[in-house]
Amino acid sequence: MTNASPELRKDGNPFGSHRVLEPKGGLPQPALRLDNCMDYLYDNELLVDVDTLNIDSASFTQIKAEAGGDEEKIKAKILAIVGERGKMQNPVTGSGGMFFGHVAAVGPGLKGKTDLKPGDKIASLVSLSLTPLKIEKIFGLKKGTEQVSVQAKAILFESGIYAKIPTDIPEKLALAILDVAGAPAQTAKLVRPNQVVAIIGAGGKSGLLCAYEASKIAGVAGIVVGLEYSKEACDKVKEFGFCDHVIQANATDALDCHAKLLAATGGKLADVVINCVNIPNTEMASILMCAHEGTVYFFSMATSFTKAALGAEGVGKDIVMLVGNGYTRHHAETTLNILRESPVIRKAYEKLYA
């Protein structure tokens, strides 16, 4: 990596296909390898000095398990992935994460398309699985989070989305929240007043934000049910108070989750089920808990489309199932506003991330 001004190149594709090395002519996210050379910049690219990576939860969980929790092995695995692929895309989970950094250079072809300037602090709202990334050094991991402190550079394409870091929220906190911004924002779109809502993983970072939005919208006549695996996590959900009922259950045990939901709600299935866990084989619990013509939102990157599609068919469930698209319009603003509206969430998250 060099500190000199990068050479300027023209004719970059808006979606970043010009950075795809393998297979040629493809798009960056499904690509096996990207060109992560930072010595040149296409005129429709943003060059960013990266301070922090926020690894996707499913990806970080897999890497941590493979490394036996050893920090040096986790760091080595991240460096190996980026070194091989030119991006942070876990080959097992396929997922990436996002970054926080400072704008280093703005391609002249972006004039009139962005108001960014060098020095602006931004968080990427596109996945690291499609972002050209070059890591010079990993300083360490923030305990209890998926955040990795780095010295690195990244490229955002013309089609890439980002959020300027607000001045009223600490940078690391904003990064942590924006990483899961799609979940509470989609919850706000899906939930209606008086509905029954079930949230799998309600005590996690995204699950808690979803519970807040669901409770606010479902209202006093609605029912919000939070599911968690451990007693400690259940106690955490109860303490925040956004769920009307809290169920301790293993989300890989579909029949048990189904029975416990019916017991908690007096025989009602959920109009909306939101799956926020980072482990596989939770598709059927989500499906069985969903009411006829209800909706399941799979925010989890550990979800198998095949298991969900064939599983719903196999149990005769006529339901809408949504892939966990991490983007919906105004999702960054919606999610950051939760921190402004809820002092209890802000205090808890500042303690962990800020």
N, C-alpha and C positions, 0 to 999 in steps of 0.2 A: 504494500500500500504506500502511496506517495502523498505528500502534502502539497505538491505542485498542482496548479490548476489543470483539470483534466482536459484532454484533447476533445474538441467538439465534433460530433458526427451528425449527419442528417439522415432523414428517411426512416426514423424509428416508427415501428408499428404502434398504434394507440394502445393495443392490448399486450404489448411486450413480446410478441413472437420473434422479434429480432434478437432477443437475448437467449432464445432456445437453442441449445447445442444438440440435444438428443431427445426426441426425434426432430429433425429439421422440419420447419414449417408448422410445428405444433404450437400450443398455447403453454404459458409458463407453469400453470398449476399441475396439469398431468405430466409435464415433461420430466424426464429422468435427470437431465442436467441442464443448468443454466450457465450462461456466461456471466461471471461475477467480477470481471476485471473492472476496477474503478479508475483506471488510468485514462479512460475516455468516457464521454457522456453524450448520449444522443440528445438532439435539441428539444425533444419532447419528454425528457426525463427529469426527475428530481433526484439530486444526490443528497444523502442524509448522513450525518455523523451520528452513529447509534451509541447510546449510553446503556440502554437496558433492553433485554429481550424478555418478553412474557410468553413462555412456552405454553402451548395448548395443554390443558389439564390431562387429557387422555394420553398425549404424547409424553408429558413429563412423568406421569405415573408409570408408563411402560419403561422409560429409560431408567428411572430410579429403581424399579424392581430388577431390571437386568443388571444394574450396577451394584445391587445389594445395598443401596443407600449410601454408597461411598461417593463423597463429593468429587474427588479427583477423577474417578471413573465416569461420573456424570458429565463433567466438563470435557473429558477426553472424547466421550461419545458424541457430544454436541459438535465439537471441533471436527470429528471424523465425518459426520453427516454433512456438514457445511462444506468441508473440503472435497468431498466426493460429488455432491449434488449442486453446489453453488447456491444453495438455499437451505433453510432449516425446515426440511420436510422429513418427518420420521418415516422410515420405510415400512415400519410395522403398522402404525396407525394411519399413515397418509396425511396427518394433520401437522400444523405448524405453530401458529401463535401470532404475536404482533410485536412491534417495537416502539420505543420512545427515543427521540433524538432531536438534533438541531439541524435545520436546513443548512447544507453546505453550499449548494449551487442550484440554480433554477435554469433549466434549458430555455433558450430564447424562443423556442417554438411554443412555449406555454404562456407567452405574453397574452393577457386578456382572458386566460382560462383559469388562472389562480392568482390570489393576492399574496401568496407566500413570498418571503424574501429571506436571504441568508441570515441565520441567527434565530429564526422563529422556532419555537418549541412545538413539536407535533408528535402525535401518536398515530401509527398506521392503523387503518381500519380494514385493511386487506391482509390476508393470511401470509405468514412467513413461508408457507408452502409454495408461493408463487413469486416471492420477493428475492431478487438477486442480493446476496449477502456475503460479505467478506469479513471474517473475524480476525483481528490482529492479536487480541488477548482477552481471556476471560479472567476477571478479577475474583469472582465468587458468586455464590448463590444466596439469596435472601431467605433465611430459615422460615419454614412454614408457608412459603409461597412458591410459585413457579417462575419467579423473577431471577434473571441472570444478568449480573453487571458485566459489561463488556466494553472494549474499545473496538469499534467496528464501523463499516460503512454499508449502506444499503441504497437500492434504487427503487423509486416509485415510478410506475409508468403513468402515462397520460390518463388512463382509465382508473388509476388507483385512487382510493378514497382515504381520507385522513381527518384528524380532528386537531385543531389548535388547542394546546393545553390551557384551560382557563386559569385566571390569576387567583381565584378564590378557593382552589382545590389543590392540595399538594401533588407534585408531579407523579410520584410513584403510586399514589392512591388513584389518580385519574387513569393511569395506565392499567392498573389492575381492574378497574371498573369497566373501562372501555373494551377490554379484552372479551367481556361477556355481554356487551351492550345489546346484542341482538336478542338475547333471551327475555329480559324484562320488557323491551320494546315490542316484541312479538306477542308477549303475554297481554300487553295493553291493547293490542289489536284484536286478540282472540276472545278474551273474556268479556262476558256481558253481565249486567246486573242480575242477581238472584240465582246465578248458576252454581253448580257443584264443580270445584276445581281440585284436582289431585296433582301434587308436585312431588316427583321422585327425586330425592336428593335436596330436600328443602333447606338443609342446613349448610349447604355449600355456598360458594361465592355467588354463582348465578341463581341458585335455588332460592336463596333468601331474598334477592332482588325481585324474583318472580312472585314470591309469596306476598311481598309488599304490594306490588301492582295488582295482583289477583284480589287481595283483601280490599284494596281501595275501590276496585271496580265492582266486584261481586256484591259488596255492601252487606248490610246487616241481615238481609234475607238470603244471602248466598252462603255457601259452605266451602271453606278452603281447608284441604286436608294435606298435611305434610308427611312424607314418608322418609325415614332414615334407617340406617343399618344398626347403629350402635346406640346404647342408652345415652352416652355423652352427647351425641349429635342430636338426639331427640330432646334432651334437656335444653340444648342450645336453641332449638326451634321454639320450644315452649317459652323460653325466657324472652325472646323477641316479641312473641304474642301476635304474629300475623296469621297464624293458622288456627282454625277453630278446633281441629283435632290433629293430634300427632300420633303416628303409627310407627312402631318399631318393627321393621320387616326387612327381609332379604329380597331385593328387587329381582333377583334371578329365580325366585320361587313365585311364579305367576299365580298359582292357585291360592297360596297363603295371602298374597297381597289383595287378591280379589275378595276373599272372605273377610279380611280385616277392614277393607274399605266399606263393604256392605254393613258390617257390624257398627262401624263408626257413624255412618250416615243414615242409619235406619232403613237400609235396603236400597239406597240410591247409588247408581253408578255416576261417574263423572262426566259432565258435559265437555270438559277440557282436561286433558292429561298432559302435563309438561314433564319431560324426562331430562334431567340435568346431571345424571351420574356419568362417571368416566370409566365405567367397566362394561364389558360385553355381556350379552345374553339377558338384557333387561327388556327386550322388545315385547315379549308376551305379557309381562305384568302390566305394561302400559296399555296394551290392546284389551286385555280382559277387564281392566278397570274402567274402560271407556263405554259410555252409553251409546245406544243405537243412534246413528247419524251424528255422533259427537266428533271431537277432534283430538288427535294426539300430535303433539309437537315434540319431535325428537331433536332437542338441542345437542344431545351428546354425540361427540365424534366417534364414539365406540359403537354406534348403531349399525346394524347390518340391514341394508335395504331388502335383501333376499329374505332374511328371517322375518322382517316386519310384514312384507307383502304376502308371502306364503302363509305366515302364521295367522294373519287376520282372515285370510281366505279359509284357512283350515278350521277356524272356530266360528265361521259365519258372521263376522263382524262387518257391518256396512258403516264404515267410519272414514273420515278424512285423516290422512297421515301426512304430516308436513316434514320435509327435510329441514334440518337445523340451519337454515341460511342465516349466517351471522350478520346479515345486513337487512335493514328495513329503513325506510325513510325516517329521518330525524332520530335514529336510534341513539346516537351519541348524546344529543340534548336530553332525550327522555331519561336516559340512565343517569347522567350527571345530575339531573334535577332531583333524583331520589336522594342523593347525598345532601342536597339543599333542603329537601322537605322533611327528611327523617333524621333527627339528631342522634337517635339510638343506633341507626345503621352507620352513620358517619363516624361516630365515636368508636364503634367496634372495628370498622375497616381502617381507620387511621392508626389504631393500635397495631394492626397486623401489617399494613402495607406502607404507611407514610414514614 
